Amino acid sequence: MNLVSEGIVLRQLHIAAGRRMIVLFTREYGKISCGTSLPESGGKNRTTLAMRPFTLGKYQIKRLNDTFWLNGAETIKSHFSLGEDVDKFLIASEMLELAGAVAPENEPAPAVYDLLLEFLDFLEARDKGYRMVDIAYQVRLLSLAGAEPELERCVSCGEAPGTIFSVEKGGVLCASCASEADRKSHLLYGARFDIIGMLRYLRVAPLAKLAKLDLEDGACEALERLLRDYYAYHLDIRNVKSASLLAEEVRRPSNERKG
């Protein structure tokens, strides 16, 4: 069966005999792994770019049962500049990795696809505010993965408001229920930075406002830790390579990162 689909390249792997494996996240067929022997020429021609991560392209695919072979590729939008800025590259890489981890094999996930494309486009267009874009993406992806935390009422008793965020419980705890929890657990997050309010805002805020949102480093780091714990506990997604690189990168002075 011959297929044509729009898609985003998640990964490219070199295999034997000069062949490669392209992991595509397609709108129509979901995440698929395609073998290909298309030449990998240098430069920025449309076929070469269409085989690289971050690229939105149009792909000609031959399918035999659950095996896919990539016969042709054409770039729609390369997002090439994401690879030219280290901060954008690390964040975009994390977005790809999380989308690939959440999306099922060979099943359409149009909402996840659209979210990834929206945030890649937005990230490429921004000249600041990258960190908040990344955090907001992770918050919104949880909903599409069926693991959205409860942020309005206590997950234990149903009372409002919640004052403590429990990763293990999957949302907020009221003061009474929080007092019964193990307060020494690293999976409990308190109200120091109004983490609960920030999570509520990030899941609905217009993208244009994210780059203007200026949070202190401690608040950003707390949100990043919470999300890493949450993805690991509820979705078994851990050790995201680009996330660990990003954590090291943001600790460096900006003049070192650019130089």
MARDOKE-862069 format. One record per residue (C-alpha): x, y, z. Coordinates in steps of 0.5 Angstrom, whole numbers, plus 500, padded with zeros to 3 digits. Layout:
XYZ/...
This chain:
500500500/503507498/502512503/503520503/503524509/505530513/510529519/515531523/522528524/523525531/529522530/534519525/538513526/544510521/543502520/547497516/549498509/548506508/541505510/537509516/531509520/527515520/522516526/516520523/511523527/505523522/498527522/495521519/498515522/501517528/509515530/512510525/519508524/521508517/527505513/530509508/536508503/535516500/541519499/544524505/547529501/550535504/547542504/540545505/536542499/529540501/530533501/536533505/532538510/526533510/530528513/533532519/529532526/525538527/523538520/515538518/515535511/511531506/513524506/512518501/511511504/510504502/507500508/507492508/503490514/507494520/513495516/514502513/519504508/520512506/521513498/521520498/521526502/520534501/521539506/515544508/518547514/525546516/525549523/533550521/534556526/532551532/539548531/543554530/541556537/543552543/538554548/532553542/536546540/536543547/528545548/526543542/530536542/526535549/519537546/521532540/523526545/517527550/512527544/515521541/514518548/507520549/505518542/503511541/506507535/502506529/496510532/494517530/495522535/493529532/492533538/499531540/502532533/498539533/501541540/508539538/508543531/505549535/510550540/516548535/513554530/512559537/519557539/523558533/519565532/521567539/528571541/527570549/522566554/524559552/524556558/517558560/515555553/518549554/515548561/508550558/509545553/510539558/504542562/499541556/502535554/500531560/493533559/493530552/497524555/491522559/495524566/493531567/494533574/488535579/489542580/482545583/480540589/484536593/485529590/484525597/477529600/475533594/475539598/478546595/482549595/489545595/495548598/500542597/502539590/503531591/506528585/504521588/497523588/496526582/494533584/493538590/492536597/488540602/491543608/488537612/490531607/497534606/498534614/497527614/502526608/509524608/512531608/519529607/517526601/521529595/514528591/511533595/511541593/509546597/506553596/513557596/512559589/505558588/506552584/499550583/497557581/503557576/501550573/493553572/496559568/501555564/495550561/491555559/495562557/496564550/502563547/504570546/504571554/509566555/515569553/513575557/512571563/518573568/519568573/525567578/530562577/528558583/520558581/522555574/527550577/521548582/516547576/522543572/523538578/515537579/514536572/520531571/518527577/510527575/512524568/517519571/511517576/505517572/508516565/514512566/518517562/524519565/532520564/530525558/537526555/535533552/532535559/538533563/543537558/538543559/538543566/546544566/545549560/541554564/546554570/551557566/551565565/548567558/555570555/558563556/552559553/552564547/560564546/
